[in-house]
Amino acid sequence: MTFEDEKDYIMRIIKEMARVLFSLMLGKKYVAVEMEKDNGYEVSGKRLVDFLKMIDRGEINEAENQLLDNIDYSDKENVAAAVLFYQYLAEKNENFLTEHDFSKEEVLDGMNRLVQKAGYGDVLNIVEGITLV
């Protein structure tokens, strides 16, 4: 597997995790999780769009720390907003992430921690089964 293949694989895993989580949390089948930039989601007392703007400014670590500081893992809307945060972050190119001391692997790790803490650990097994096929 080449470096680029690995990055594509990570992106596929993150998108598939988002799709499966949204299906489980919201009870609907989602073919793809499309994100509206200003969708009204809030998490940790801040609008999701504000976190996304922080990412765009390169304040990735600060945004992630603020996002996770006060998240309510039992609140489906909070978890959905965090999933969208990681999906948006995963769509950034590797150069942008590297410039701001982040990587695709860290995005996947953050998503994995979110999934575990929200009680959806089985999603990891589901996604691994889907992406390996």
Secondary structure by P-SEA (a helix, b strand, c coil): ccaaaaaaaaaaaaaaaaaaaaaaaacccccccccccccccccccccaaaaaaaaaacaaaaaaaaaacccccccaaaaaaaaaaaaaaaaccaaaaaaacccaaaaaaaaaaaaaaacccaaaaaaaaaaac
